[in-house]
């Protein structure tokens, strides 16, 4: 994922807000899963979490590498390490 994020021409730095809203939705869905046990829903939750955190990796690498519209400067490494 890191190599793809660094080499791709697509800009993923504009999806930061969408990633945050999907993380909140994933947390709400996880709380829902406490009360309703289903292997199918559990598998769906795991697949969505894997996909979402893959996009988080791509987003953060592009912010640090500076390939996208938004980027962090060299001196913002501390901020970049605690983002998301």
DSSP file (Angstrom, degrees, kcal/mol; ACC not computed):
  #  RESIDUE AA STRUCTURE BP1 BP2  ACC     N-H-->O    O-->H-N    N-H-->O    O-->H-N    TCO  KAPPA ALPHA  PHI   PSI    X-CA   Y-CA   Z-CA
    1    1 A X     >        0   0    0      0, 0.0     4,-2.6     0, 0.0     5,-0.2   0.000 360.0 360.0 360.0 -36.5    0.0    0.0    0.0
    2    2 A X  H  >  +     0   0    0      2,-0.2     4,-2.0     1,-0.2     5,-0.2   0.910 360.0  47.9 -67.3 -41.2    2.8    2.4    0.8
    3    3 A X  H  > S+     0   0    0      2,-0.2     4,-2.3     1,-0.2     5,-0.2   0.918 112.9  49.2 -65.4 -42.1    4.5    1.8   -2.6
    4    4 A X  H  > S+     0   0    0      1,-0.2     4,-2.2     2,-0.2    -2,-0.2   0.929 111.2  49.7 -61.1 -44.9    1.2    2.4   -4.4
    5    5 A X  H  < S+     0   0    0     -4,-2.6    -1,-0.2     1,-0.2    -2,-0.2   0.860 114.7  44.6 -63.5 -35.4    0.5    5.5   -2.4
    6    6 A X  H  < S+     0   0    0     -4,-2.0    -1,-0.2    -5,-0.2    -2,-0.2   0.853 120.4  37.9 -77.7 -34.8    3.9    6.9   -3.2
    7    7 A X  H  < S+     0   0    0     -4,-2.3    -2,-0.2    -5,-0.2    -3,-0.2   0.681  92.0 100.8 -93.1 -19.6    3.9    6.0   -6.9
    8    8 A X     <  -     0   0    0     -4,-2.2    -4,-0.0    -5,-0.2    59,-0.0  -0.290  60.3-147.8 -72.7 153.1    0.3    6.7   -7.9
    9    9 A X        +     0   0    0      2,-0.1     2,-0.2    59,-0.0    -1,-0.1   0.545  69.5 104.4 -91.0 -10.7   -0.7    9.8   -9.8
   10   10 A X  S    S-     0   0    0      1,-0.1     2,-0.7     2,-0.0    -2,-0.1  -0.471  72.3-129.3 -73.6 143.7   -4.1    9.8   -8.1
   11   11 A X        +     0   0    0     -2,-0.2     3,-0.2     1,-0.1    -1,-0.1  -0.847  34.0 165.8 -98.9 112.3   -4.7   12.3   -5.3
   12   12 A X    >   +     0   0    0     -2,-0.7     3,-1.2    46,-0.2    -1,-0.1   0.331  55.7  92.1-103.1   4.3   -6.0   10.8   -2.1
   13   13 A X  G >  S+     0   0    0      1,-0.2     3,-0.6     2,-0.1    -1,-0.1   0.626  77.0  64.3 -77.0 -10.4   -5.3   13.7    0.2
   14   14 A X  G 3  S+     0   0    0     -3,-0.2     3,-0.3     1,-0.2    -1,-0.2   0.465  87.4  70.8 -89.9   0.1   -8.7   15.2   -0.4
   15   15 A X  G <>  +     0   0    0     -3,-1.2     4,-2.2     1,-0.2    -1,-0.2   0.172  60.9 109.9-102.0  19.0  -10.6   12.3    1.2
   16   16 A X  H <> S+     0   0    0     -3,-0.6     4,-1.9     1,-0.2    -1,-0.2   0.902  79.6  47.4 -60.6 -43.7   -9.5   13.0    4.8
   17   17 A X  H  > S+     0   0    0     -3,-0.3     4,-2.1     1,-0.2    -1,-0.2   0.875 111.2  51.3 -66.0 -37.8  -13.0   14.1    5.9
   18   18 A X  H  > S+     0   0    0      2,-0.2     4,-2.2    -4,-0.2    -1,-0.2   0.880 107.6  53.2 -67.2 -37.3  -14.6   11.1    4.3
   19   19 A X  H  X S+     0   0    0     -4,-2.2     4,-2.1     2,-0.2    -2,-0.2   0.925 108.9  49.2 -63.2 -43.9  -12.1    8.8    6.1
   20   20 A X  H  X S+     0   0    0     -4,-1.9     4,-2.1     1,-0.2    -2,-0.2   0.917 111.4  48.5 -62.3 -43.6  -13.0   10.3    9.5
   21   21 A X  H  X S+     0   0    0     -4,-2.1     4,-2.0     1,-0.2    -1,-0.2   0.869 111.7  50.0 -66.9 -34.7  -16.8    9.9    8.9
   22   22 A X  H  X S+     0   0    0     -4,-2.2     4,-2.2     2,-0.2    -1,-0.2   0.838 107.8  53.6 -71.5 -32.3  -16.3    6.3    7.8
   23   23 A X  H  X S+     0   0    0     -4,-2.1     4,-2.0     2,-0.2    -2,-0.2   0.916 109.8  47.8 -66.0 -41.9  -14.2    5.6   10.9
   24   24 A X  H  X S+     0   0    0     -4,-2.1     4,-2.3     2,-0.2    -2,-0.2   0.909 111.8  50.3 -64.0 -41.2  -17.1    7.0   13.1
   25   25 A X  H  X S+     0   0    0     -4,-2.0     4,-2.5     1,-0.2    -2,-0.2   0.879 108.8  52.4 -63.1 -37.9  -19.6    4.9   11.1
   26   26 A X  H  X S+     0   0    0     -4,-2.2     4,-1.9     2,-0.2    -1,-0.2   0.878 108.8  49.9 -65.6 -38.0  -17.4    1.8   11.6
   27   27 A X  H  X S+     0   0    0     -4,-2.0     4,-2.1     2,-0.2    -2,-0.2   0.918 111.3  48.4 -66.2 -43.3  -17.3    2.4   15.4
   28   28 A X  H  X S+     0   0    0     -4,-2.3     4,-2.1     1,-0.2    -2,-0.2   0.912 111.4  50.0 -62.7 -42.2  -21.1    2.8   15.5
   29   29 A X  H  X S+     0   0    0     -4,-2.5     4,-1.7     1,-0.2    -1,-0.2   0.858 108.1  54.2 -64.1 -35.1  -21.5   -0.4   13.5
   30   30 A X  H  X S+     0   0    0     -4,-1.9     4,-0.6     2,-0.2    -2,-0.2   0.895 107.8  48.9 -65.7 -40.4  -19.1   -2.2   15.9
   31   31 A X  H >X S+     0   0    0     -4,-2.1     3,-1.0     1,-0.2     4,-0.6   0.898 109.4  53.4 -65.0 -39.7  -21.3   -1.1   18.9
   32   32 A X  H >X S+     0   0    0     -4,-2.1     4,-1.3     1,-0.2     3,-0.9   0.861 102.4  59.0 -59.5 -36.9  -24.3   -2.4   16.9
   33   33 A X  H 3< S+     0   0    0     -4,-1.7    -1,-0.2     1,-0.2    -2,-0.2   0.664  90.8  70.4 -70.5 -16.6  -22.5   -5.7   16.5
   34   34 A X  H << S+     0   0    0     -3,-1.0    -1,-0.2    -4,-0.6    -2,-0.2   0.881 108.7  34.4 -64.5 -36.8  -22.3   -6.1   20.3
   35   35 A X  H << S+     0   0    0     -3,-0.9     2,-0.6    -4,-0.6    -2,-0.2   0.741 119.3  49.5 -92.2 -26.2  -26.0   -6.7   20.5
   36   36 A X  S  < S-     0   0    0     -4,-1.3     2,-0.6     2,-0.1    -1,-0.2  -0.912  72.1-161.3-121.1 103.9  -26.6   -8.6   17.2
   37   37 A X        +     0   0    0     -2,-0.6     2,-0.3    -3,-0.1     3,-0.1  -0.737  24.7 150.6 -90.0 123.3  -24.2  -11.5   16.6
   38   38 A X     >  -     0   0    0     -2,-0.6     4,-2.2    -5,-0.1     5,-0.2  -0.961  42.5-146.0-152.0 132.6  -23.9  -12.7   13.1
   39   39 A X  H  > S+     0   0    0     -2,-0.3     4,-2.2     2,-0.2     5,-0.2   0.880 104.1  52.0 -66.5 -36.1  -21.0  -14.3   11.3
   40   40 A X  H  > S+     0   0    0      2,-0.2     4,-2.2     1,-0.2    -1,-0.2   0.924 112.0  44.6 -65.9 -44.9  -21.9  -12.6    8.0
   41   41 A X  H  > S+     0   0    0      2,-0.2     4,-2.5     1,-0.2    -2,-0.2   0.859 112.2  53.4 -67.8 -34.3  -22.1   -9.1    9.7
   42   42 A X  H  X S+     0   0    0     -4,-2.2     4,-2.2     2,-0.2    -2,-0.2   0.911 109.5  47.8 -65.2 -41.7  -18.8   -9.8   11.5
   43   43 A X  H  X S+     0   0    0     -4,-2.2     4,-2.3     2,-0.2    -2,-0.2   0.897 111.9  50.4 -64.9 -40.3  -17.1  -10.7    8.2
   44   44 A X  H  X S+     0   0    0     -4,-2.2     4,-2.4     2,-0.2    -2,-0.2   0.905 109.5  51.0 -62.8 -42.8  -18.6   -7.5    6.6
   45   45 A X  H  X S+     0   0    0     -4,-2.5     4,-2.2     1,-0.2    -2,-0.2   0.910 110.8  48.5 -61.7 -43.3  -17.3   -5.4    9.5
   46   46 A X  H  X S+     0   0    0     -4,-2.2     4,-2.3     2,-0.2    -2,-0.2   0.909 111.9  48.5 -64.8 -42.4  -13.8   -6.9    9.1
   47   47 A X  H  X S+     0   0    0     -4,-2.3     4,-2.3     1,-0.2    -2,-0.2   0.904 112.3  48.5 -66.1 -39.9  -13.7   -6.4    5.4
   48   48 A X  H  X S+     0   0    0     -4,-2.4     4,-2.6     2,-0.2    -1,-0.2   0.889 111.1  50.9 -65.9 -38.5  -14.8   -2.8    5.7
   49   49 A X  H  X S+     0   0    0     -4,-2.2     4,-2.5     2,-0.2     5,-0.2   0.909 110.7  48.5 -65.7 -41.9  -12.2   -2.1    8.5
   50   50 A X  H  X S+     0   0    0     -4,-2.3     4,-1.5     2,-0.2    -2,-0.2   0.925 114.2  46.0 -63.2 -44.6   -9.4   -3.5    6.3
   51   51 A X  H  X S+     0   0    0     -4,-2.3     4,-1.7     2,-0.2    -2,-0.2   0.910 113.5  49.3 -64.5 -43.1  -10.5   -1.5    3.3
   52   52 A X  H  X S+     0   0    0     -4,-2.6     4,-1.7     1,-0.2    -2,-0.2   0.918 111.5  47.1 -64.9 -44.5  -10.9    1.7    5.4
   53   53 A X  H  X S+     0   0    0     -4,-2.5     4,-1.9     1,-0.2    -1,-0.2   0.759 106.5  59.2 -73.4 -22.4   -7.5    1.4    7.1
   54   54 A X  H  X S+     0   0    0     -4,-1.5     4,-2.1    -5,-0.2    -1,-0.2   0.911 106.9  47.1 -65.2 -42.2   -5.9    0.7    3.7
   55   55 A X  H  X S+     0   0    0     -4,-1.7     4,-2.7     1,-0.2    -2,-0.2   0.845 108.0  56.7 -66.8 -32.4   -7.2    4.1    2.6
   56   56 A X  H  X S+     0   0    0     -4,-1.7     4,-2.6     2,-0.2     5,-0.2   0.912 107.3  48.5 -62.8 -41.7   -5.9    5.6    5.8
   57   57 A X  H  X S+     0   0    0     -4,-1.9     4,-2.4     2,-0.2     5,-0.2   0.933 112.9  47.2 -63.2 -45.9   -2.4    4.3    5.0
   58   58 A X  H  X S+     0   0    0     -4,-2.1     4,-2.2     1,-0.2    -2,-0.2   0.923 113.0  49.5 -61.7 -44.2   -2.6    5.7    1.4
   59   59 A X  H  X S+     0   0    0     -4,-2.7     4,-1.9     1,-0.2    -2,-0.2   0.929 113.5  44.7 -60.8 -48.2   -3.9    9.1    2.7
   60   60 A X  H  X S+     0   0    0     -4,-2.6     4,-2.3     2,-0.2    -1,-0.2   0.876 111.9  51.8 -68.9 -37.4   -1.2    9.5    5.4
   61   61 A X  H  X S+     0   0    0     -4,-2.4     4,-2.9    -5,-0.2     5,-0.2   0.917 110.6  48.7 -65.1 -41.8    1.6    8.4    3.0
   62   62 A X  H  X>S+     0   0    0     -4,-2.2     4,-1.7    -5,-0.2     5,-0.8   0.854 110.1  52.1 -68.4 -32.3    0.5   10.9    0.4
   63   63 A X  H  <5S+     0   0    0     -4,-1.9     9,-2.4    -5,-0.2    -1,-0.2   0.928 115.8  40.6 -65.4 -42.8    0.4   13.7    3.1
   64   64 A X  H  <5S+     0   0    0     -4,-2.3    -2,-0.2     1,-0.2    -1,-0.2   0.870 117.1  47.6 -73.9 -36.1    3.9   12.9    4.2
   65   65 A X  H  <5S-     0   0    0     -4,-2.9    -1,-0.2    -5,-0.2    -2,-0.2   0.768  99.8-135.4 -77.7 -24.7    5.3   12.4    0.7
   66   66 A X  T  <5 +     0   0    0     -4,-1.7    -3,-0.2    -5,-0.2    -4,-0.1   0.728  63.0 129.8  80.0  21.3    3.7   15.6   -0.6
   67   67 A X      < +     0   0    0     -5,-0.8    -4,-0.1    -6,-0.2     4,-0.1   0.698  59.8  60.3 -80.8 -18.3    2.5   14.0   -3.8
   68   68 A X  S    S-     0   0    0     -6,-0.7   -57,-0.1     2,-0.5   -58,-0.0  -0.142 102.6 -83.6-100.8-166.8   -1.1   15.3   -3.5
   69   69 A X  S    S+     0   0    0     -2,-0.1     2,-0.3     2,-0.0    -1,-0.0   0.927 116.7  42.8 -64.7 -47.9   -2.9   18.6   -3.2
   70   70 A X  S    S+     0   0    0      2,-0.0    -2,-0.5     0, 0.0     2,-0.3  -0.750  74.2 163.8 -96.4 147.9   -2.3   18.9    0.5
   71   71 A X        -     0   0    0     -2,-0.3     2,-0.4    -4,-0.1    -7,-0.2  -0.988  33.3-120.2-158.1 160.0    1.1   18.0    2.0
   72   72 A X        -     0   0    0     -9,-2.4     5,-0.0    -2,-0.3     2,-0.0  -0.792  31.6-121.2-101.0 145.1    3.1   18.4    5.2
   73   73 A X    >   -     0   0    0     -2,-0.4     3,-1.5     1,-0.1    -1,-0.1  -0.260  32.8 -98.2 -77.8 172.9    6.4   20.1    5.2
   74   74 A X  G >  S+     0   0    0      1,-0.3     3,-0.7     2,-0.1    -1,-0.1   0.828 123.4  54.8 -61.5 -32.9    9.6   18.4    6.3
   75   75 A X  G 3  S+     0   0    0      1,-0.2     3,-0.4     2,-0.1    -1,-0.3   0.535  93.3  72.1 -80.7  -5.5    9.4   20.0    9.7
   76   76 A X  G <>  +     0   0    0     -3,-1.5     4,-2.5     1,-0.2    -1,-0.2   0.049  57.4 117.6 -96.7  26.6    5.9   18.7   10.3
   77   77 A X  H <> S+     0   0    0     -3,-0.7     4,-1.6     1,-0.2    -1,-0.2   0.853  74.6  52.7 -62.7 -34.5    7.0   15.1   10.8
   78   78 A X  H  > S+     0   0    0     -3,-0.4     4,-1.1     2,-0.2    -1,-0.2   0.929 110.8  46.3 -67.3 -45.0    5.7   15.1   14.4
   79   79 A X  H  > S+     0   0    0      1,-0.2     4,-0.8     2,-0.2     3,-0.5   0.898 111.9  52.6 -61.8 -40.8    2.2   16.3   13.3
   80   80 A X  H  < S+     0   0    0     -4,-2.5    -1,-0.2     1,-0.2    -2,-0.2   0.813 105.1  54.9 -66.0 -30.8    2.2   13.7   10.5
   81   81 A X  H  < S+     0   0    0     -4,-1.6    -1,-0.2     1,-0.2    -2,-0.2   0.753 112.6  41.4 -76.7 -22.9    3.0   10.8   12.8
   82   82 A X  H  < S+     0   0    0     -4,-1.1    -1,-0.2    -3,-0.5    -2,-0.2   0.493  86.3 114.2-102.6  -2.7    0.0   11.6   15.1
   83   83 A X     <        0   0    0     -4,-0.8   -23,-0.0     1,-0.3    -3,-0.0  -0.482 360.0 360.0 -69.2 136.7   -2.5   12.3   12.4
   84   84 A X              0   0    0     -2,-0.2    -1,-0.3   -24,-0.0    -2,-0.1   0.470 360.0 360.0  55.4 360.0   -5.3    9.8   12.2
